[in-house]
Amino acid sequence: MIDVTRHKQQLRDYFDGDGFRRWSAIYGDAEVSRVRRTIRVGHARMLARAEAWLLEWIGTTGRTPLAMNALDAGCGTGVFSIMLAQHGMQVTAVDIAPQMVAAAADRARAAGVAQRVTFTAGDIEDVQGSFDVVACFDVLIHYPQPAFDQLLSHLAQCTCGLLLFTYAPYEPLLAAMHWIGGFFPRAHRRTEIQMIRENDVRHTVARHGLRVGRIEPIRSGFYHVNLVEATRE
Ligand SMILES: C[S@@+](CC[C@H](N)C(=O)[O-])C[C@H]1O[C@@H](n2cnc3c(N)ncnc32)[C@H](O)[C@@H]1O
């Protein structure tokens, strides 16, 4: 079993250093390698789908987004936080890597929505409060069980309306490749993606009183996640 505190520290160090350079390039518009381009395209497709689901959900509530609050958990460079703020929501954006938070705050200022977003460098599990919308994209893919369950439980508890998140689905062929990859020296491996079974996701969400709606695979080259919507009724 992993030491969750140590695992988070490793992720923080990675996303505050090499990972920041790698991912901010992917989430930006500078020239990147072919492999990274497939990730950029997949990520953009996933966010567009999430935004469509968000707008559908807002429509069902009969409320205005101007009166809603949102949490972007593991906000990275703030792409989705800014989108939430552009729809008029009051946004709390949290990321464990200070460099990510600083870049996100710069982007929010440039987009003219800084007054609607509160940025904090910290751990998702330290966030307190209740949010109409909770988004957590491409963060849980870095957590194996039981840390995955722990983080998703916390996010579900913070949600009073809509929870949107991604996870890396369990696939036997990929699992075998990861297992073989485990025999290679660590330096030869990329960021590890942690695959989770759909039943685990459903159980965790249901345990906290949310109803799972759509689960949609988003695939583009090396980008491979399931997007999930869950709501509190
Ligand atoms: C691959 S990036 C995704 C960024 C953003 N959600 C997006 O989709 O554009 C993963 C982010 O999760 C953050 N992260 C990982 N574990 C975290 C935790 N426990 N609390 C807060 N942020 C975390 C990392 O620092 C990194 O910025």
The ligand as an SDF file (V2000), in Angstrom:
LIG
                    3D

 27 29  0  0  0  0  0  0  0  0999 V2000
   -2.3970   16.7710  -15.2790 C   0  0  0  0  0  0  0  0  0  0  0  0
   -2.6680   18.2280  -14.3230 S   0  0  0  0  0  0  0  0  0  0  0  0
   -4.3730   18.6690  -14.6870 C   0  0  0  0  0  0  0  0  0  0  0  0
   -4.6400   20.1560  -14.4860 C   0  0  0  0  0  0  0  0  0  0  0  0
   -6.0860   20.6520  -14.7460 C   0  0  0  0  0  0  0  0  0  0  0  0
   -7.0540   19.9860  -13.9060 N   0  0  0  0  0  0  0  0  0  0  0  0
   -6.4790   20.5180  -16.1840 C   0  0  0  0  0  0  0  0  0  0  0  0
   -7.1430   19.5320  -16.5580 O   0  0  0  0  0  0  0  0  0  0  0  0
   -6.1180   21.4080  -16.9950 O   0  0  0  0  0  0  0  0  0  0  0  0
   -2.8300   17.5190  -12.6850 C   0  0  0  0  0  0  0  0  0  0  0  0
   -2.7840   18.5980  -11.5970 C   0  0  0  0  0  0  0  0  0  0  0  0
   -3.2210   18.0260  -10.3510 O   0  0  0  0  0  0  0  0  0  0  0  0
   -2.4810   18.6360   -9.3050 C   0  0  0  0  0  0  0  0  0  0  0  0
   -2.6080   17.7970   -8.0930 N   0  0  0  0  0  0  0  0  0  0  0  0
   -2.2370   16.4970   -7.9320 C   0  0  0  0  0  0  0  0  0  0  0  0
   -2.5640   16.0770   -6.6960 N   0  0  0  0  0  0  0  0  0  0  0  0
   -3.1690   17.1120   -6.0620 C   0  0  0  0  0  0  0  0  0  0  0  0
   -3.7390   17.2800   -4.7560 C   0  0  0  0  0  0  0  0  0  0  0  0
   -3.7420   16.2970   -3.8550 N   0  0  0  0  0  0  0  0  0  0  0  0
   -4.2660   18.4860   -4.4410 N   0  0  0  0  0  0  0  0  0  0  0  0
   -4.2460   19.5150   -5.3460 C   0  0  0  0  0  0  0  0  0  0  0  0
   -3.7240   19.4170   -6.5940 N   0  0  0  0  0  0  0  0  0  0  0  0
   -3.2000   18.2220   -6.9530 C   0  0  0  0  0  0  0  0  0  0  0  0
   -1.0780   18.7360   -9.9010 C   0  0  0  0  0  0  0  0  0  0  0  0
   -0.2620   19.6600   -9.2320 O   0  0  0  0  0  0  0  0  0  0  0  0
   -1.3900   19.1500  -11.3490 C   0  0  0  0  0  0  0  0  0  0  0  0
   -1.3950   20.5480  -11.5280 O   0  0  0  0  0  0  0  0  0  0  0  0
  1  2  1  0
  2  3  1  0
  2 10  1  0
  3  4  1  0
  4  5  1  0
  5  6  1  0
  5  7  1  0
  7  8  2  0
  7  9  1  0
 10 11  1  0
 11 12  1  0
 11 26  1  0
 12 13  1  0
 13 14  1  0
 13 24  1  0
 14 15  1  0
 14 23  1  0
 15 16  2  0
 16 17  1  0
 17 18  1  0
 17 23  2  0
 18 19  1  0
 18 20  2  0
 20 21  1  0
 21 22  2  0
 22 23  1  0
 24 25  1  0
 24 26  1  0
 26 27  1  0
M  CHG  2   2   1   9  -1
M  END
$$$$
